[in-house]
Amino acid sequence: MPTSVSAHVLREPQGTFELVDGIELGDPQPGEVLVRFTSTGLCHTDLFARDVFHQPDFPPAIYGHEGTGVVEGVGPGVTDFAEGDRVMASFASCGGCRTCLTGRPFNCEQFNDINFALARDDGSFKATLEGDPVGSSFFGQSSFGSHGLVAARDLTKVPDWVTPEDEHLLGPLGCGVQTGAGAVLNVLRPGPLDSIVVSGTGAVGLSALMAAAASNVSTIIAVDIVEERLALARELGATHTVNGNDEDQVEQIQEATGGGASHAFDTTGVAPVLARLVDALAWGGRLGIVGAAPGMTLDLLPVMQLGRQVQGIVEGNSVPRVFIPQLLELRRSGRFPLEKLVRTYPFAELETAISDTTSGKTVKAVLVH
């Protein structure tokens, strides 16, 4: 029996999200789980979807991809979830390609097709409004709705010890937080004798910084142009901060690290920033990147000559069912204070959350039902 859904719907590119009632969500198909979302994070990828991905010929669409909620039904073949389970949704993967089968769903060969999608793989739409299709498969979840149909393989159970009062913190673990923290813990892996530069102190960058602090990295440098964010970075574990407008950024980093950083992580995707980070690396240093503009170029000569490495990272190279519980344990131990990034908003106030996020007032906005 279809479920009646309320959702923030985008009808046109670069438009305003409209809260719409009476959307009909179909029954879960094989492998799918019906989730009633209790909260969802707002990610810059949702704004990319609004401004770039959504095209004039697209149907009205529900975006959002950092959902947390409760299972209200399961489709045929689902055995690992039951009604009443608390769950977190993460990115979608096909489960059957070479990289998925070798434990790397973050490199799923169909990643873009599955996550930047409005319909299922077979072309069917999960939701309709007055008989017309509504896009509702963004990152396999479309969590800007009250309910969603999510593939079971893309869900992680919430540990029993997580209190209801903390459930609003969980959604961002499925994308932004795991992207930053995973870049440090799963890919770069700096240790106590190492140093790391984190460029950009949004939710992704600050999550990386907290992960570095939890790893007891000796020198942690945050780079940003907003002094208030640099102050927050110091509170979260940065040992040094550098203003991104300073002309001598590379020299400041080299001085703080004794000649160059062993690791760096960029969240900006801005070519001059990436070039400076490469210059600030020590011999054999590693730079992780999670964004880049089309057509961007990078001089590889200093990379080759000094044995430096530049690596692309997707979703923190995380296996969510393994990594998200690890992050929760870090927070439980007091070493990953995620709550310092999050500001909650009533579900109806998505546009306010967007405004506060784009202005820099809010690091990580979470809509709560």
C-alpha positions in Angstrom: 0.0 0.0 0.0 1.5 3.4 -1.0 2.8 5.7 1.7 1.8 9.4 1.8 4.9 11.5 2.0 5.7 15.1 2.7 8.9 16.3 1.0 10.9 19.3 -0.1 10.5 19.2 -3.9 12.7 21.0 -6.5 10.7 21.8 -9.7 13.3 23.8 -11.7 17.1 24.3 -11.8 18.4 26.8 -9.2 14.9 27.0 -7.8 13.5 27.0 -4.3 12.6 23.9 -2.5 8.8 23.6 -2.0 7.4 21.6 0.9 4.7 19.4 -0.7 2.2 17.0 0.9 0.4 14.1 -0.6 3.3 12.5 -2.6 2.7 8.8 -3.0 5.7 6.5 -2.3 5.2 3.0 -3.6 5.8 -0.3 -1.7 9.4 -1.5 -1.2 10.6 -3.6 -4.1 13.0 -6.6 -3.6 16.0 -5.5 -1.6 14.4 -2.2 -0.6 13.5 -0.9 2.9 10.9 1.7 3.7 12.4 4.3 6.0 10.6 7.0 7.9 13.2 9.7 8.2 13.6 11.4 11.6 16.4 13.8 10.5 18.6 14.6 7.5 21.8 16.6 7.1 22.2 19.2 4.4 25.3 18.8 2.3 26.8 21.0 -0.4 26.2 18.2 -2.9 22.4 18.9 -2.4 23.1 22.5 -3.5 25.1 21.2 -6.5 22.1 19.1 -7.4 19.9 22.2 -7.2 22.1 24.4 -9.2 23.9 22.1 -11.6 22.6 18.6 -11.8 18.8 19.3 -12.0 17.9 20.1 -15.6 14.8 21.8 -17.1 13.5 18.5 -18.5 13.7 16.7 -15.2 10.6 15.8 -13.2 10.1 17.4 -9.8 12.6 15.8 -7.6 13.4 15.1 -3.9 17.0 15.5 -3.0 18.9 15.0 0.3 21.3 12.2 1.1 22.2 12.2 4.8 19.1 10.5 6.3 18.5 8.8 9.6 15.3 7.1 10.5 13.2 4.1 11.4 12.3 1.1 9.3 8.6 0.9 8.6 8.6 -2.0 6.1 10.9 -4.2 4.1 10.7 -5.6 0.6 11.1 -9.2 -0.5 14.5 -10.7 0.2 15.5 -8.3 3.0 16.6 -10.3 6.0 19.0 -7.9 7.9 16.4 -5.3 8.8 13.0 -5.4 10.5 10.3 -2.9 11.3 11.3 -0.6 14.1 15.1 -0.8 13.5 16.8 2.6 13.7 19.0 3.1 10.6 21.4 5.5 8.9 21.5 5.8 5.1 24.7 6.4 3.2 25.8 6.5 -0.5 24.4 4.0 -2.9 26.4 1.2 -4.6 25.4 -1.5 -7.0 26.8 -4.4 -5.0 27.7 -6.4 -8.0 30.6 -4.8 -9.9 34.3 -5.6 -9.5 35.0 -2.9 -6.9 31.9 -3.6 -4.8 32.7 -7.3 -4.8 36.2 -6.6 -3.5 35.0 -4.4 -0.6 35.3 -1.0 -2.3 31.7 0.3 -2.7 33.0 3.9 -2.6 34.6 3.1 -6.0 31.5 1.4 -7.4 31.7 1.4 -11.2 28.2 2.7 -11.3 28.6 5.3 -8.6 27.6 8.4 -10.5 24.8 6.7 -12.3 23.3 5.3 -9.1 23.8 8.3 -6.8 23.0 11.1 -9.2 19.7 9.5 -10.1 16.0 10.2 -9.9 14.7 6.7 -10.7 15.7 3.1 -10.1 18.1 1.3 -12.4 15.2 -0.1 -14.4 13.8 3.4 -15.0 10.9 3.1 -12.6 10.1 5.9 -10.2 9.6 5.3 -6.5 7.2 8.2 -6.0 4.4 10.0 -7.8 2.4 13.2 -7.3 -1.1 13.2 -8.8 0.0 10.4 -11.0 3.1 12.1 -12.3 6.6 10.8 -11.5 8.7 12.4 -8.7 12.5 11.9 -8.6 13.2 10.1 -5.4 16.4 8.1 -5.8 19.0 10.7 -5.1 22.0 8.8 -3.5 19.5 6.0 -3.2 17.5 7.8 -0.5 16.1 11.3 -1.2 16.1 12.2 2.5 14.4 15.6 2.0 11.2 13.6 2.3 9.4 12.2 5.3 9.9 8.7 4.0 12.2 7.0 1.5 12.8 3.6 -0.2 16.4 2.7 0.4 18.4 -0.4 -0.7 19.1 -2.5 2.3 22.8 -2.7 1.4 23.0 1.1 1.8 21.8 1.2 5.4 23.6 0.8 8.7 21.9 0.0 11.9 22.1 2.5 14.7 23.8 0.9 17.8 21.5 0.3 20.7 23.5 2.6 23.0 22.9 5.7 20.9 20.3 7.7 22.7 17.3 9.3 20.9 18.6 12.7 22.0 21.7 12.1 19.8 20.0 10.7 16.7 20.1 14.1 15.0 23.9 13.8 14.8 23.8 10.6 12.8 22.8 11.6 9.3 25.9 13.6 8.5 28.0 10.5 9.2 26.6 9.0 6.0 28.3 11.5 3.7 30.1 14.7 4.8 31.5 13.6 8.1 32.7 10.2 6.8 34.2 11.9 3.8 36.5 14.0 5.9 37.1 11.6 8.7 37.6 8.7 6.3 40.1 10.6 4.3 42.3 10.8 7.4 41.6 7.4 9.0 41.2 5.2 6.0 43.5 6.8 3.4 46.1 9.3 4.6 46.5 7.6 8.0 48.9 10.1 9.7 50.4 9.1 13.0 51.7 10.8 16.1 55.0 11.7 14.4 53.3 13.2 11.3 51.8 16.5 10.3 48.7 17.3 8.3 47.3 20.5 6.7 43.6 20.7 6.2 42.4 23.2 3.7 38.8 24.4 4.2 37.0 24.2 7.5 33.5 23.2 6.6 32.0 20.0 7.8 34.3 17.8 5.7 37.4 19.7 6.7 36.6 19.9 10.4 35.7 16.2 10.4 39.1 15.5 9.0 40.7 17.7 11.6 38.9 15.9 14.4 40.0 12.6 13.0 43.6 13.8 12.9 43.3 14.9 16.5 41.9 11.6 17.5 44.9 10.0 15.9 47.2 12.1 18.0 48.9 13.7 15.0 51.5 16.0 16.4 51.0 19.0 14.0 47.6 19.8 12.7 47.2 23.0 10.6 43.9 24.4 9.5 43.7 26.8 6.5 40.7 29.0 5.9 39.8 32.6 5.1 37.2 32.9 7.9 38.8 33.6 11.3 35.7 32.3 13.2 36.2 29.0 11.5 39.9 29.0 12.3 38.9 29.6 16.0 36.6 26.6 15.9 39.4 24.5 14.3 41.7 25.4 17.2 38.9 24.3 19.6 38.6 21.0 17.8 42.4 20.2 17.9 44.3 22.3 15.4 47.7 23.1 16.7 48.2 25.9 14.1 46.0 28.0 11.8 46.8 29.9 8.6 44.6 32.5 7.0 44.0 31.5 3.3 44.5 35.1 2.2 48.1 35.2 3.5 50.7 35.4 0.7 53.2 33.4 2.8 51.0 30.3 3.5 53.5 27.8 2.2 56.3 29.3 4.4 54.0 29.3 7.4 53.3 25.6 6.9 56.9 24.8 6.3 57.9 26.6 9.5 55.2 24.9 11.6 56.2 21.4 10.3 59.9 21.8 10.1 60.3 21.8 6.4 57.0 20.5 5.0 53.8 18.6 5.9 53.8 14.9 5.7 50.1 14.9 4.8 47.6 17.4 3.4 43.9 17.3 2.7 41.9 19.7 0.5 38.2 20.3 0.6 38.1 23.4 -1.7 38.8 22.0 -5.1 40.4 25.3 -6.0 43.4 25.0 -8.3 45.7 27.7 -6.6 44.9 26.1 -3.2 45.9 22.7 -4.5 49.1 24.0 -6.0 50.1 25.6 -2.7 49.4 22.4 -0.8 51.6 20.5 -3.1 54.4 23.0 -2.5 53.8 22.8 1.2 54.3 19.0 1.3 57.5 17.4 2.6 59.5 15.0 0.4 57.2 11.9 -0.1 54.2 13.8 1.3 50.7 12.8 0.4 47.8 15.1 -0.6 44.2 13.8 -0.6 41.5 15.6 -2.6 37.7 15.3 -2.6 36.8 17.9 -5.2 38.1 19.6 -8.4 36.7 21.8 -11.1 36.4 20.5 -14.6 39.5 21.3 -16.7 41.7 21.9 -13.6 45.4 21.5 -14.2 48.1 20.7 -11.7 51.9 20.8 -12.3 53.1 17.3 -11.7 56.8 18.0 -11.9 57.2 18.8 -8.2 55.0 15.8 -7.5 57.3 13.5 -9.4 60.7 15.0 -8.4 60.0 15.0 -4.7 58.1 11.7 -4.6 54.9 13.4 -3.5 51.5 11.7 -4.0 48.1 13.1 -4.9 45.1 10.9 -4.4 41.4 11.3 -5.1 39.1 10.2 -2.3 35.4 9.3 -2.5 33.2 9.2 0.6 36.3 8.8 2.7 37.0 5.5 1.0 34.6 4.1 3.6 32.6 1.0 3.9 29.7 2.6 5.8 28.6 -0.4 7.9 32.2 -0.8 9.2 33.3 2.8 9.4 30.2 4.7 10.7 30.1 2.5 13.9 33.8 3.3 14.3 33.1 7.0 14.2 30.3 6.6 16.7 32.7 4.8 19.1 35.2 7.7 18.7 32.5 10.1 19.7 31.4 7.9 22.5 34.9 8.1 23.9 35.0 11.9 23.7 37.5 12.0 20.9 35.2 13.0 18.0 33.0 15.9 19.2 30.6 15.9 16.2 28.0 17.9 18.1 30.2 21.0 17.8 29.5 21.1 14.1 25.8 20.6 14.0 22.9 23.0 14.2 19.4 21.7 14.0 16.4 23.2 12.2 12.7 22.1 12.0 12.1 20.0 8.9 10.0 22.7 7.3 12.9 25.2 7.4 15.1 23.8 4.7 15.5 27.2 2.9 16.7 28.8 6.2 19.2 26.0 6.7 20.5 26.6 3.2 20.9 30.3 3.8 22.7 29.8 7.0 25.0 27.2 5.4 25.9 29.2 2.4 26.6 32.3 4.6 28.9 30.3 6.8 26.7 30.8 9.9 26.2 27.1 10.2 28.8 24.4 9.7 26.5 21.4 9.4 22.7 21.9 9.2 20.4 19.0 10.2 16.6 19.1 9.6 14.7 17.4 12.3 11.1 16.0 11.9 
